[in-house]
Amino acid sequence: MYGWLVLARYVLRFAPFTLDGLARSAQKQYDYDLEGSRVPPRWGVSAFAGTPREGENVDLMVERICREAPANGRQVAVGSARDLEEAGYRLHDDEPPAGHVLIGDDELTQGGDFDELARLWSSQRRRNPGFRKDG
């Protein structure tokens, strides 16, 4: 594996990948923050991020994230954090759980325009190598 691949940060999104599904995810986060009295509440799409460890390829990293986090689904979109940032989105660490991120604007203060995010993830969908039927 080349050194630059090891350092790349990847973002994993489990279904739904559609624009409506991403908007529902952001609304759910906003409502959750309001109920918890978080000020200001955040508009962000839930996802997981990770970097392959030494000896891991992307599939092994996805399997590890599925084991370590409450994340599972038959389909997963896997893309680089750089692609999302170049499209104008920002990743905000939101742990726990480990590796959880929210994706939105710089401050997560506006209901985002998730059209490009939906387009990116629809082209990055694939079978989840870490899918567990019992999960």
N, C-alpha and C positions, 0 to 999 in steps of 0.2 A: 504494500500500500504506500502511496506517495505521501510525504509529510504534509502537504497542503490539504489532503483529504482528511487526515486525522484531526486537523484543527478546525474544519468546517463545522458550523453549528447548523443543525437541521431542525425543522419544525414539523411536527406531526399533528394532523387534524383527523379526528375520527368523524364519521358521518353525523350530521348532514353537511354536505359541501355546497348546497345551493345557496343562492342569495337570500332567499326567505329563511333558510335554516341558520345562516350566519347572523342575520338580523335578529332572529329569535334568541340565539346564544347571547348576543350583546344585550338585548332587552332583559334576559334572565339575570345576567350579571348586574345590570343596573338595579333591577328590582331587589335582588339579594342584598346589594349594598345599602339600598334605602331601608330595608327591613332591619339591617344591622346598624343603622345610624351612621354609616360611613359617610363622611363629608369630604369632598364631594363624591357622589356615587360615580362609578366608572362605567363607560361604554366600551366593552372589549369582548372580542371573540376568544373563547376558551380553546387552548391548544397545549401541546407539550413540546419542549425543546430539549435537545441533547446533542452531545458531541461523541462520535465514536471513540471508544477507548482503544488503547494499543491492542492490536490483534482483531479488532472488530471491524466488520464492514457495516454498511448502512442497515442491512437486514438484521444482523446481530444486535445492533444498537436498538432497533425497533423492538425486537424481542425482549431485550433487557428493560426498556421503558415500560412495556406492557406488564412485565413481572413486578416492577417496582412501584408502579403508579396505578391508581384505579382507572386504567384506560384499557379499553378492549373494543373490538368491532371487527367485522369481517373485512371491511375496506378501510384503508388509511391513505391519506394524502401525505406525501413526504417531499418537502422542498427545502431549499436552503434559506436560512435567515436572510442572507444577502439579497436574494430575489425579492423577498417581501419588503425589505427596507428600500430597495431600489424602486419598488412600486409605490413607495410613500407611506408604508406602515411602520409602526414601531412595536417591538416586543417589550413587554413589561413583565419582569419576573413576578410571580404571584404564588409563592410557596407558603404553606404546604398545599397540595402534595408536591413531592420532589419533581422538578422539571416543568411544573405548570407555569404557563405564561398567558397573558392577555394580549391580544393584538388589536391595535386601533391607532388613533392619532397620537400626537406627542404627549398629551396629558390625559387621554381617555375621557375627555370632557364632552365630546359630541357624539351623537349617534352617527357612526361612520358611514362612509360610502364604501361598501364592501363588494362592489361589482368586480373590481380587478382581483380581489382576494378569491372570490368564487370562481373566476375564470382560471386563475393560477391553479387552484386546488382541483378543479375538474380535470385539468390536464395532467395532474400528478397522482391521481387515484390509482390504487393497485391493491392486490390481495395483501392482507396484513400477515406477515410471517410470524407474528406473535399472537395470533388469534387463539383464544381458549374457549371451547364450547362451555366450559363450566364457569367462565369469567363473566 
